[in-house]
Amino acid sequence: MSQLPQRIWSDEDWERIQRGYASRGMDEKWSVFAEDEVVFLHRSWTGHGVFAATFAPMDHDGWRITRAVVERDPKRYRSTDDEYDCVMLELVISGIVLGEPAHDLRSKLVELTQRKPGSDDAPAGAIQHSALGLRSES
């Protein structure tokens, strides 16, 4: 990926991220697991891997994504927008794995989606549900 999330996750966040997240039903769209310092994000319905993000410890405290790859086969993942992918990667980790509200990331996801032709009038809740499997956080 040409753009990476700049967030520094705390050591506590990293411990939680390493435990991953298993989708619990058809309304949840992501499953996440870690092997060593690589976190894999898969679509829950298909099992297709979409992201693999390599984390590294910071000099003082916390963890940062230092490298990430994203699926570019349009049969598996339709996005080709680097900024969208950066937001999606961080949002799945923050909003789904860590359970944070992530309002700013959600808003950015909606904004980027509405820029696409034919999506400019899509409701925010529908965009979030389609991408994340979660209802809009108010």
N, C-alpha and C positions, 0 to 999 in steps of 0.2 A: 504494500500500500504506500502511496506517495504521501499521504497525510495520516498522522497518528494522533490519537488523543493525547493531550498534554497533561492530563490529570496525573497527580501522584497519589496512589492509593496507600493508605496506612498499612502497617503490618497486620492489624486486625482485619482490615478489608481483604488483604492478600490471603489470610488464613481462610476466610469465608469463600473467596473466589476459588481457592484450591478444592474446596468441598463440592463445588459445582452446583448445578441445578438440573433436576429432572422434571420435565413437563408433567403435569398431573392430569391432563385431559386434552380434549380436542380443541379447546379454546386457547390453549397455551402453545405458542409457536416455536419456542426455543428450548433446547437442551444444551447444557454447558458442562464440560468436564476438563480437568487439568491432568497433564502428565508432566511431571517435573515443573519446569517454568513456562510451559506452553499451555495456553488455554484454548480449547476448541469449542466453537459455537456451531451447532448443527440445527437444522430445521427439524422440528420434532416429528412432523408427519412423514417426511421422506427419509430422514436420517442423513440427508446430504450435508456434508461439511461446507460451511460458508466462510467462516473466519478461523484463522489460527493466529493467536497473538502471543508473542514471546515477551515475558516480563523479566525485568532485571531489578535487583535491589539498588536503591540510591545510596550514595556515600554515607548519608547520615541516617535517615529513617525513610521508610516507605518504598514503594515499588512503582515502576513506570513501564509502559509498553515501549519496547525498543525496536520491535520489528513485528510486522503483521502481513499476512497474505489474505486475499479475498478471492472467492470463486468468481470466475468470469464466464463460465459456460452459461448462456442465457436459458438453457433448459433447467438449470439448477438454481440460478439466482439472476434476477433480471437487472439489477442495478449495474450501471457503468459509471456512476458519478462518485468521484473520490471523496468529495466533501460529505455526501450522503453516507457513504460507507464508514467514514470516520465517526460520524455522529451515531450511526446504527451500532457499531462495535461498542462504543462507550455506553450507549443507552441500554443495550442488552446486559452488559456487566453491571452497570449502576442500578438500573430500574428493575431488572428481573432477578439477577443473582443476589444483589445486595438489598433489594426491596426499597430502594430510595425513591422518593417522588420524582426526582430528576425533571422538574418543570422546564428548565431552560433547554435541556436536551430534547424533550418532547416537543416544545415549541419549534425548535430548529428543525426537527424531523418533519413536522407539518409544513413549515415554510419551504423546505427543500422539495418536498413532494408536490406542493401546490405550484411550484415553478414549472413542473413538467406539463407538456401539452395534454389537454384533456383532464387535468387533475386540479385546475385552479379553483373549482368550486366544491371540491370534495370536503365534507365536514371533518374537523380535526379528530373527532372520536372514531370515525370510520377509518381514517388514515392510520391512527395508532393501533386500532384493532387489527387491521390488515397486516401491518408490519410486525407488531409485537404480540398480538393476541391478548392485549390488555385493553380495558376501557380507559378512556381519557381520565386523567387525574385532574380534579378541579381544585 
